[in-house]
Amino acid sequence: MRRAGVRWALVALATLGLGASEARAEAPRSLPLAFSGEVARGQAFEREVGGGLLFRLVPHESGWTIWMGTAATTASDFVAVATPPFRGMNSRDIEGWHFRNADNSGPNEVGPKNVNAPGQVRDFRFVMGEADHRLALETLGRLLWPSGEGEREAAGRVFETIESRMSDGRLTIVELDLGNLEIGRRAWIGRMRFEIELFRP
């Protein structure tokens, strides 16, 4: 899973004009921390996962956002600065409409009404501490809105060093109840049962 996550991040960085990077040797990892949970619409989920880190599902109108950070720095989202793409739809946001077609008349299936949204397996990445969060946030700003190509390239090299210290996670949706299933409306999630795997470098 980590190898796929690294490729995914490198492809996203390449779309910002950084080009391909040499593959890095994979460091041995221990078995993942695994747990499961269930949430209803509007309900938050939180679990301590060791090393001072918290895993959260933060509720919003149509679903949840995957969040990791610390209790001391709840404004810092360690997933947001590590999980590409950094513009547009992102797998850390789990919304009801992802599982419905474009006019909400049926499931999101292959065809002209497909909304091209993430599915039941959500891979994400996260930094391991506040220092890397601050550095990644500043570096992404220079990647996304550079003052010139030289700044973009320099920021890309910095981001690769941060990436080498990132960890991976996977949320798998086991059961999902959707609501607001009316044509022309936007579906929301009424209940979700899920499984989590968190991998450390």
Order of alpha helices (4+ residues) and beta strands (2+ residues): alpha-beta-beta-beta-beta-beta-beta-alpha-alpha-beta-beta
